[in-house]
Amino acid sequence: MKTKLHTKTLKIRVRDKHVTTLNAMARSVNFVWNYCNDLSYRSIRERNKWLSGYDLQDYTKGANKELGLNSATVQMIGHEYATRRKQFKKARLNWRKSGGARRSLGWIPVRKDCISFKDGHVYHNRNHFHIWDSYGLSQYTFKSGSFNEDGRGRWYFNVVVEVEAEQSTGTGSVAIDLGCKTAATNSNGDEVTGRHYRKLEVKLGLAQRAKNKHRVKNIHAKIKNRRSDELHKYSRKLVNENAAIFVGNVNSLGLVKTKMAKSVLDAGWGILKTMLEYKCDHAGIVFEEVNESYTTQTCSSCGVIPASSPKGRAGLGIREWSCSHCGTTHDRDINAAKNILAVGHGRLAVGIPHYNQAT
């Protein structure tokens, strides 16, 4: 049986002694990007011709020697520019700024045949970049990659590799109710508390009022890392233990435009959905978003919407309630998750023949 492979992006920290070299290369990348931006816009305006990535490649040929870049990197910048221009349907994109308060974070694309790994360092453009190899890169074959800078000025090597898909051995099914009080609660009662921004909000405010930019960036990074770590562990546990995962189709993009924006963004619903989607795909299990309408109000025991259930904005503060029809006491989020699970099973039975065949 042929082994199923899937791609995965590994993010590895580059040692700080290479910051000067990478910053110089990033400035050259910005120069090439801005040149392509100006050239393409002039071609559209003066000749009504949209330059492709191959057209831009002809105009930038030989520039790598003057700019200190690999020739493949220069070519990739032109193709990436043409791709993004088409994606955003604009005749001219934003300029990449190399200095000032709003400078662009460093980005250096590299082609797979121009990077190699040996003895704890990545070799590219006649430079040996030492890294903290937390993945054991020697066991992987590189497909494509890039060097990227974060908001704190730290550089990372991001590389796409192929790994074998590990099929899940879980046999259960679970549903997730997304919320603000707790970021996620599943039908088994496990939850993600979230609220990492709220926990560090006071410290962040003090640093902002003191105009300590370095401290502000560090706190934002800590919030992001804590949220990502918690969601990764939670999603991995669910994928390992279940054969089907359902989540409510809450509209997070719509809610960020309301007064609930801070809580919605702090919960990280979109991040959790993305993690579950690709992890379920790699593990070969079902992941589905289902209609969560009335799942909070409906009693998961008798299926009735009783008068005692929480309703509307006034009911948001009700965390526990008892069904006036059957007398069952519910935790608000667990009850909603159980109803989402019931809806998911209904959709799975009638509308997803591909998964039915597998079972």
C-alpha positions, -999 to 999 in steps of 0.1 A, spaced: 0 0 0 14 34 -10 21 57 19 1 89 19 22 120 21 12 156 30 31 188 31 40 206 64 58 239 71 85 238 97 95 271 115 130 272 129 147 300 147 179 314 131 206 325 155 208 362 161 244 365 148 230 364 113 206 393 117 229 418 100 233 396 69 196 388 67 186 424 71 209 434 42 193 407 20 158 418 31 165 454 20 176 440 -14 144 420 -17 124 451 -9 143 470 -37 134 443 -62 98 442 -51 94 480 -54 111 479 -88 86 453 -101 58 473 -86 68 505 -104 77 488 -136 44 468 -137 23 499 -130 40 520 -157 35 491 -182 -2 490 -174 -7 528 -175 14 535 -206 10 504 -227 -20 487 -211 1 456 -207 1 435 -175 35 420 -170 37 384 -159 62 369 -136 83 357 -166 82 393 -180 95 407 -147 121 380 -147 136 393 -179 138 428 -165 155 418 -133 180 393 -149 215 399 -135 205 421 -107 214 395 -81 251 402 -84 247 439 -75 221 432 -48 238 403 -30 210 379 -36 206 345 -52 194 346 -88 165 323 -80 154 346 -51 151 375 -76 131 354 -99 107 343 -71 101 379 -61 88 388 -95 66 357 -97 53 364 -62 45 400 -71 26 389 -102 6 364 -81 -3 389 -54 -13 415 -79 -37 391 -96 -50 379 -62 -58 414 -50 -69 427 -84 -48 458 -82 -26 476 -108 -1 485 -80 5 469 -46 19 484 -14 55 494 -14 79 474 8 95 498 33 130 491 45 131 518 73 109 539 95 82 531 120 61 512 95 89 492 78 80 459 63 91 428 81 119 410 64 111 384 38 136 364 17 122 337 -6 144 307 -15 141 279 -40 145 243 -30 175 237 -51 193 267 -36 191 256 1 207 227 19 211 215 55 243 201 70 258 200 105 233 223 121 232 251 96 213 260 65 234 269 35 221 295 11 236 322 -11 272 313 1 262 318 37 260 293 65 230 302 87 232 285 121 198 275 135 182 259 166 172 226 149 143 214 169 128 192 142 159 172 130 160 188 95 185 162 82 156 137 79 136 159 55 138 168 19 132 206 14 106 216 -12 106 254 -8 113 279 19 119 314 30 136 335 57 111 356 77 114 383 104 89 387 132 79 419 150 107 415 175 134 415 149 140 377 152 146 357 120 131 323 112 137 297 85 103 284 72 106 254 50 80 231 34 86 194 37 67 162 30 58 139 59 39 106 62 3 110 72 -4 94 106 -40 79 105 -60 85 136 -70 54 156 -99 73 174 -134 58 172 -155 85 189 -171 117 178 -171 151 194 -186 185 188 -172 219 198 -192 250 209 -172 282 205 -177 310 230 -161 341 246 -163 331 283 -144 299 274 -129 298 239 -141 263 232 -161 236 250 -167 202 236 -195 177 242 -173 156 265 -168 186 288 -132 195 280 -126 231 273 -101 258 263 -102 287 286 -84 311 264 -85 348 273 -47 352 271 -49 388 261 -72 395 290 -47 380 314 -19 402 303 -39 433 294 -29 452 325 9 446 319 4 455 282 -13 487 291 15 497 315 41 490 289 22 510 263 18 540 286 55 539 294 62 538 256 84 507 261 81 493 226 104 464 233 83 453 262 50 457 242 63 435 214 74 408 239 40 408 256 22 405 223 45 376 213 38 359 247 0 362 242 3 347 207 26 318 217 4 309 247 -28 309 226 -12 289 198 3 263 223 -30 258 240 -50 254 208 -24 231 193 -25 208 223 -63 209 224 -68 202 187 -42 174 187 -60 156 216 -93 158 198 -79 144 166 -61 115 183 -92 104 202 -120 108 176 -131 98 142 -154 127 136 -153 164 148 -180 189 144 -179 227 152 -205 254 150 -205 278 121 -201 309 142 -194 340 121 -162 353 137 -156 378 109 -190 394 115 -185 394 153 -152 413 152 -171 443 138 -192 445 170 -185 454 206 -175 418 212 -144 422 189 -118 420 217 -132 388 232 -137 372 198 -101 379 186 -88 367 220 -106 334 217 -89 325 184 -118 307 168 -104 310 133 -70 296 144 -87 266 161 -108 258 130 -78 260 108 -58 236 130 -86 211 132 -92 213 94 -57 204 84 -50 180 112 -82 161 105 -73 160 68 -39 146 76 -53 120 100 -81 109 76 -110 118 99 -142 138 94 -142 176 101 -174 195 95 -189 229 103 -226 226 111 -254 251 116 -255 260 153 -288 279 153 -308 274 185 -282 249 199 -278 270 231 -316 273 237 -325 236 229 -324 211 257 -301 183 246 -320 157 266 -356 162 254 -350 183 222 -374 211 233 -368 248 235 -382 255 269 -391 289 283 -363 286 309 -334 284 284 -311 314 279 -323 336 250 -310 367 233 -285 392 246 -300 392 281 -292 354 284 -255 357 277 -247 358 314 -265 326 321 -240 297 324 -262 270 339 -300 265 335 -326 238 341 -351 226 314 -386 235 325 -399 207 303 -379 177 315 -361 191 346 -325 184 333 -298 208 345 -274 219 318 -241 236 316 -247 262 288 -217 254 266 -217 216 271 -254 215 262 -248 235 230 -219 212 221 -241 181 225 -267 197 202 -241 205 176 -230 169 178 -265 158 171 -268 181 141 -234 168 129 -245 132 130 -276 141 111 -256 158 83 -231 129 82 -258 104 77 -275 120 48 -251 144 31 -215 131 30 -214 99 9 -176 99 6 -172 94 44 -201 69 45 -182 47 20 -151 48 42 -171 36 72 
